[in-house]
Amino acid sequence: MKKNAERKTAAHYQKIVYWSDEDGCYVGQCPALFLGGVHGDKEIVVYSELCQIVEQHLAILRADGNTPPASDMQEYSGKLTLRIKPALHRALALRAKANGDSLTGQIERTLAKALT
C-alpha cells in the first residue's frame, strides 16, 4: 500500500479561488474532491476556509474507510495521444504548414488559446 494514498492532506490537492461576477464574490473550489465550493467577500478567507473543508473532506473519507482520490497535482509528460477524424488531421496539418509551423506547435497554440 502506498503511504501517500492514506495520508494525503489539503496540500496535495489543487485549490482554486477566483472572482465570480455572476455571484458577486470569491469562489473557492477543489475540483478533484468535490463540485461545490466556498463563497465569500475576501479572497484569503475563502482560501483558508477551502483548505479547512478539504481537510475535513479527506478525514470523512478516511473515517468511512475510503481512500482519497488521486491528487490532481501530478506531473504530466507533455505527451498526448489524440484520435481525430482524418479530414481534421489533414486540415490541421495544412494550416500548420501554411503558417510555417509544425503540427504539434499549431495544436499546442490552438489549445492554449482555447483556455484563455
ZADREN-91411 format. One record per residue (C-alpha): residue number from 1; residue in one letter; x, y, z negated. Coordinates in pm, 1 decimal. Last residue first. Example, Ala and Ser with C-alpha at 12.3 -4.5 7.8 and 13.67 -1.06 7.14 Angstrom:
REM ZADREN-91411
<lummar 2 "S" <1367.0 -106.0 -714.0>>;
<lummar 1 "A" <1230.0 -450.0 -780.0>>;
END
This chain:
REM ZADREN-91411
<lummar 116 "T" <-778.0 3197.0 2237.6>>;
<lummar 115 "L" <-801.8 2818.7 2242.7>>;
<lummar 114 "A" <-886.4 2799.1 2614.8>>;
<lummar 113 "K" <-567.4 2993.6 2693.2>>;
<lummar 112 "A" <-358.5 2724.9 2525.0>>;
<lummar 111 "L" <-533.2 2455.7 2729.6>>;
<lummar 110 "T" <-469.9 2640.7 3058.0>>;
<lummar 109 "R" <-108.5 2712.0 2960.7>>;
<lummar 108 "E" <-43.5 2344.4 2883.8>>;
<lummar 107 "I" <-222.4 2225.1 3199.5>>;
<lummar 106 "Q" <-15.2 2450.9 3425.6>>;
<lummar 105 "G" <309.3 2361.4 3249.4>>;
<lummar 104 "T" <236.1 1988.8 3279.8>>;
<lummar 103 "L" <150.2 2024.1 3649.5>>;
<lummar 102 "S" <474.6 2209.4 3706.2>>;
<lummar 101 "D" <467.7 2572.1 3814.8>>;
<lummar 100 "G" <530.5 2769.0 4131.3>>;
<lummar 99 "N" <176.9 2909.6 4110.8>>;
<lummar 98 "A" <75.3 2730.9 4433.3>>;
<lummar 97 "K" <230.5 2411.0 4297.4>>;
<lummar 96 "A" <33.3 2440.1 3974.1>>;
<lummar 95 "R" <-290.1 2502.4 4163.7>>;
<lummar 94 "L" <-220.0 2201.7 4389.7>>;
<lummar 93 "A" <-152.6 1977.2 4089.0>>;
<lummar 92 "L" <-466.9 2097.1 3914.4>>;
<lummar 91 "A" <-679.4 2035.7 4223.3>>;
<lummar 90 "R" <-528.6 1688.5 4271.6>>;
<lummar 89 "H" <-593.7 1586.9 3911.7>>;
<lummar 88 "L" <-947.1 1724.8 3939.0>>;
<lummar 87 "A" <-1008.9 1513.9 4251.7>>;
<lummar 86 "P" <-856.2 1207.9 4083.9>>;
<lummar 85 "K" <-1104.0 1230.6 3794.5>>;
<lummar 84 "I" <-937.2 1264.0 3457.7>>;
<lummar 83 "R" <-764.8 1032.1 3212.5>>;
<lummar 82 "L" <-536.0 1201.8 2961.1>>;
<lummar 81 "T" <-240.2 1068.0 2773.2>>;
<lummar 80 "L" <-96.4 1341.3 2554.5>>;
<lummar 79 "K" <262.8 1367.3 2442.6>>;
<lummar 78 "G" <351.9 1656.2 2214.0>>;
<lummar 77 "S" <473.2 1411.8 1951.8>>;
<lummar 76 "Y" <242.5 1536.5 1678.1>>;
<lummar 75 "E" <329.0 1576.9 1312.9>>;
<lummar 74 "Q" <58.3 1508.7 1059.7>>;
<lummar 73 "M" <-124.2 1790.2 884.2>>;
<lummar 72 "D" <-468.7 1637.0 933.3>>;
<lummar 71 "S" <-409.6 1409.6 636.4>>;
<lummar 70 "A" <-556.9 1064.7 666.7>>;
<lummar 69 "P" <-883.0 1012.6 483.6>>;
<lummar 68 "P" <-890.9 970.1 105.7>>;
<lummar 67 "T" <-916.8 606.4 -1.6>>;
<lummar 66 "N" <-1246.0 518.1 -166.0>>;
<lummar 65 "G" <-1286.4 358.2 -507.8>>;
<lummar 64 "D" <-1566.3 592.3 -617.2>>;
<lummar 63 "A" <-1329.0 762.5 -860.8>>;
<lummar 62 "R" <-1076.1 804.4 -577.7>>;
<lummar 61 "L" <-1330.5 973.7 -350.3>>;
<lummar 60 "I" <-1451.4 1191.6 -636.6>>;
<lummar 59 "A" <-1094.1 1300.0 -715.6>>;
<lummar 58 "L" <-1034.7 1386.8 -348.8>>;
<lummar 57 "H" <-1348.9 1602.9 -342.9>>;
<lummar 56 "Q" <-1246.2 1774.2 -665.8>>;
<lummar 55 "E" <-901.0 1855.8 -524.2>>;
<lummar 54 "V" <-1061.2 1989.3 -204.6>>;
<lummar 53 "I" <-1305.3 2194.9 -410.7>>;
<lummar 52 "Q" <-1022.6 2350.5 -611.5>>;
<lummar 51 "C" <-828.2 2440.0 -296.2>>;
<lummar 50 "L" <-1143.2 2595.8 -147.0>>;
<lummar 49 "E" <-1199.2 2803.0 -460.3>>;
<lummar 48 "S" <-846.7 2945.2 -431.4>>;
<lummar 47 "Y" <-888.9 3014.6 -59.6>>;
<lummar 46 "V" <-1223.9 3187.3 -112.7>>;
<lummar 45 "V" <-1072.4 3397.6 -392.5>>;
<lummar 44 "I" <-778.8 3497.9 -171.6>>;
<lummar 43 "E" <-1009.5 3600.2 113.3>>;
<lummar 42 "K" <-1237.2 3814.9 -99.5>>;
<lummar 41 "D" <-1603.9 3859.1 -6.3>>;
<lummar 40 "G" <-1703.8 3494.7 -38.9>>;
<lummar 39 "H" <-1803.6 3167.9 121.8>>;
<lummar 38 "V" <-1675.7 2815.3 62.1>>;
<lummar 37 "G" <-1724.9 2532.2 306.6>>;
<lummar 36 "G" <-1931.0 2256.1 450.7>>;
<lummar 35 "L" <-1805.5 2004.4 703.6>>;
<lummar 34 "F" <-1596.9 1789.8 473.3>>;
<lummar 33 "L" <-1257.5 1621.8 440.1>>;
<lummar 32 "A" <-1051.7 1670.0 756.9>>;
<lummar 31 "P" <-1219.4 2002.8 837.6>>;
<lummar 30 "C" <-1120.1 2176.8 511.6>>;
<lummar 29 "Q" <-1316.1 2501.9 527.6>>;
<lummar 28 "G" <-1314.7 2854.4 385.8>>;
<lummar 27 "V" <-1548.8 3126.8 507.3>>;
<lummar 26 "Y" <-1490.7 3496.4 447.4>>;
<lummar 25 "C" <-1799.0 3718.5 459.7>>;
<lummar 24 "G" <-2055.0 3884.8 684.6>>;
<lummar 23 "D" <-2209.2 3551.4 779.3>>;
<lummar 22 "E" <-2217.0 3616.2 1155.7>>;
<lummar 21 "D" <-1904.7 3831.4 1146.2>>;
<lummar 20 "S" <-1722.8 3537.3 989.3>>;
<lummar 19 "W" <-1376.4 3616.0 850.8>>;
<lummar 18 "Y" <-1149.9 3314.0 829.3>>;
<lummar 17 "V" <-1010.1 3073.5 572.6>>;
<lummar 16 "I" <-879.5 2737.8 694.0>>;
<lummar 15 "K" <-743.1 2460.6 474.7>>;
<lummar 14 "Q" <-520.0 2195.2 621.7>>;
<lummar 13 "Y" <-484.7 1895.7 394.6>>;
<lummar 12 "H" <-183.6 1751.7 210.4>>;
<lummar 11 "A" <-166.0 2044.4 -33.1>>;
<lummar 10 "A" <-512.0 1951.9 -162.6>>;
<lummar 9 "T" <-357.0 1638.1 -307.0>>;
<lummar 8 "K" <-292.2 1291.1 -166.0>>;
<lummar 7 "R" <-205.9 1038.2 -429.8>>;
<lummar 6 "E" <-370.2 723.6 -300.4>>;
<lummar 5 "A" <-258.6 719.9 63.7>>;
<lummar 4 "N" <70.5 883.0 -32.6>>;
<lummar 3 "K" <195.7 571.0 -211.6>>;
<lummar 2 "K" <132.3 345.6 86.2>>;
<lummar 1 "M" <0.0 0.0 0.0>>;
END
